Amino acid sequence: MPRMTKLLLQLHAAADRRHGGGPGPGRRHPLTPRHASAAGRFAPTALVLCLLALAAAVTTLALALTLHRHGHDPGAAPGASPRGFAVVINTWRRHALLRRSAAHYAACPSVDAVHVVWSEPRPPPERLRRGLVVLDNNGTRRVRVRFETSNNGGSAGDSSLNNRFRPIRGLDADAVFSVDDDLIVPCSTLRFAFDVWRSAPNAMVGFVPRMHWIADPRDSTKEYRYGSWWSVWWTGTYSMVLSKASFFHRRYLDLYTNQMLPSIRKYVNENRNCEDIAMSFLVANATGAPPIWVQGRIFEIGSSGISSLKGHGLQRSRCLNTFAAMYGHMPLVATTVKAVDSRRSWFW
């Protein structure tokens, strides 16, 4: 690598560490920074303006070099649609939350359609169906809200957690935003994450980062343990973004359902857990690259789920080790990169 390129990457890494990137090794993902004018917020000196411009140039060039190094060319990636995206809501017997979340996402300008993954034993009630016909912000365009059952008909579906990653017939958008029925992401934040995904459409892009850690670095067997949010917060390092609030390309739905190891789907069914880890493994194995964590506030509108149950972390660690054994290696890639909307940040 030429000396100047190496220096620019070192400067970029140092900037990450100063502004919350955190320690730890990791590959860097393509992301073109979005810079807005700061004239309306403050009047810095000419020196500060020059430093900011220099920092922006260094960051942009360093990330462009990383883009080339990892082979993530947004222009060359298949299916990088400039259009809107589909929201896929996973729900289970929380109809009031479903109404609220479906109405919110259907009103977001960039959303093409809302698909509800229905896994309850009985078909969706007609009253619920009628209540999910939503107009956009102008009150003129009907946003499609469709229930996805196991056979895409009107009948009941099975309760497998793998259902949330079934291929969807008639899906027009390339980008899928997978979200739980009790999570609300503001429309502006969602749009920024979509723009990030468009810069790297092969990656998973999301709001809930997690990490896999080697339990004992001295042990040659490399047993892994699951790192929750607090380990990510403390170290700034992550290797997964959970599918409870993340973007990915629709082709991963087919890969998960029809090409991923059947033993992994069987494990998810038997243990009623870890379908999100399985998707993270799938994408990392296909790309050889880490996901992208987007900084943004999300709101939980429901009660705690299975993550609050006793022994949840231990179960997730078992999933990591089981899936790694099935793959024959650990495909997850750690990183410290975080996508931040600089228009809403003083320090970036």
Helices and strands as residue ranges (DSSP letters): H 3-18, H 46-70, E 85-91, H 95-106, E 111-118, H 126-131, E 134-135, E 142-148, G 161-165, E 175-180, E 183-184, H 187-199, E 205-206, E 209-214, E 224-227, H 229-235, E 240-241, E 245-249, H 251-254, I 255-259, H 262-271, H 275-287, E 292-294, E 299-300, G 306-308, H 312-327, E 338-339, G 342-344
